[in-house]
Amino acid sequence: MSDGLELLQTLGAPLPSDLDLEDEILRLKRSRNAVILAHYYQDGEIQDLADFVGDSLQLAQAALGTDADVILFAGVHFMAETAKIVNPGKIVLLPDLEAGCSLSDQCPPDRFRAFLAAHPDHKVVSYINCSAAVKAQSDIICTSSNAVEIVSLFAPEVPLIFAPDRNLGAYVQKQTGREMVLWPGACQVHETFSERKLVGLKVQYPDALVLAHPECEPHVLRHADHIGSTTAILQFAITRPESRFIVVTEAGILHQMKKAAPEKTFIPAPPEANCACNECPHMKRNTLAKVYLALRDLSPRIELDVELREAALRPLKRMLSKDLNAA
């Protein structure tokens, strides 16, 4: 808590020394009629204050269903954009505007437009981990939990582009048996996991099941006992009778795993390098202090041009309705 106060003071916001950030956030949430959405990859103290904690699909649905005046999205930029796309009349806050996404950043809208022009007969399925400008160029959006289902909505003869995650695209290709043109992007966190170290953990804990996110590279996924979205990994871990799991995704999910099944052991898979590279540095830019400041000042806000928002909304509506013809 003291670190949070020091940060606030450096930002030019003198505050009482006895300020309780958690209490103040809850007070402001009530007075602002705000809802806090937090991704599983946020720090545990932020997850514990949130009204909804989930993965991209759950949070998109929660954003769509809220009657709050203010949405504070403790996540990354594309997630807050999604909340604004489906809630144009609400104030949408992102505690730190620099909380980006390595995967989204690897798919600049102008380069994506040129890529699509080179494949004019293709329909476009874009993973939700992309900017509003890329969503606006897509036919439908998917998440890691519904990517196989969304791709399967298209007739087999329809040529498809899948963007921006090549690893998730390769996983979907394997599950559906259909070829797609893959945009060459990847998540810096999910590409950092070491196959060598994962095999070492399996030898050290032979009774442990390996749970992996489909954004991981194929040579890592081949060692997994279960592959799924962050929510699917969580549900698998807490419902299975086994007591030990090796978790191959961003380590923030371990907070909810330990809360839901404290009697079980969850082992984070290590990256190749000796660093905290299995933690998303963009997600971790959000702090309790920044959440407090955002609610206090109603800033920083996510704003979208009307034309862009409407263009990005169409493929999102098709995903949520599972209707390729939704306008």
Summary of the structure (lengths in Angstrom):
residues: 327
radius of gyration: 20.0
end to end distance: 47.4
largest distance: 65.1
contacts: 1132
relative contact order: 0.17
helix: 43%
strand: 16%
